[in-house]
């Protein structure tokens, strides 16, 4: 069942999103060769506490950390660690913020120092794909219109879209309906309605779209060892169009 949110609920989620966006803006200043994702993890945990929020994914199905920190060929759910990032790496920091019971979810991929031209293009295309998906999140459209716009653009630029992880509804819990694939056919899936709140979070690979799981049971990585990027926003559907609740602008 898809739970439609009231204006009050959306406003509460927007406040959680503002805290989350503030965290990402601070992380962007921290990213440089030599920093560790463990330092980022500790910073996020502390920042959220200072702002009266908590990290919703800590403890979720046994996950131990406030952030997911996925480096290079890791698609998602990488564990924070104490190995320094180096020039040429990319790292995706993903988190869910709980502020007074309302949730917001956003991931961002950061380049560490100078990266290759191909890597720069991967980041650009993935971010553009996110916004092309958001453009389709209009009342009366279908969820499939979002995935089709993303897949068409990404594959046209010579990259691939991960199939195993998708966007999702969100509210008082992390994962709700509807499922939001980043691939598929236009005109398919649930009709988009006012009051829906969900994430769009394309994961885009430099090579093949297939993945494999690490022994930890959480971390997914590309099957061919090539880089993967992800950008994610939480959006609310309003009569005036989609509103980005985790906007960093």
SULFENCOR-V603482 format. One line per field, one symbol per residue. phi: phi as a letter, one per 30 degrees, with the letter a starting at -180 (. if undefined). Layout:
# SULFENCOR-V603482
phi: ???
This chain:
# SULFENCOR-V603482
phi: .ccdcdeddddddddddddddddddddedddaejdcddddedddedededcicbddddjdhidcbdbcbcchdddaiddebcdddbejdbbccbabccbhiccbbabbccdcidcddddededddddddeddddeddcejdcedddddddddddddcicbcdcdbbdadaadbdcbdddbdcakcdicidddbejdbacbbecbcdcdddbbcdddicdcbddciddbbabbbcbccbdcjdcddcdcd
